[in-house]
């Protein structure tokens, strides 16, 4: 069991290092995101990851009315807030460089 655990930790550390290369993503955000996703092969595309985290718009359809509401807020609240903060930081750095 121990070799399997060590392999899993090494893979998680590798993915977290890659995530940290993104502007606005630090160690805590990268590790939280990586540990929540665990196996990226479980998701068909990035939209599926967004839905898992709760960052997709909630849809409302009734008769003639059809609109997208607020985000669904499903999934881990802590990871969602970390990703939100990373996105704000990314946008701030992008605007400063232009």
Secondary structure, DSSP 8 states (H G I E B T S, - for coil): -HHHHHHHHHHHHHHHHHHTTSTT--HHHHHHHHHHH--GGG-SSHHHHHHHHT-SEEEEEETTEEEEEEE---S-HHHHHHHHHHHHHHHHHHHHH-
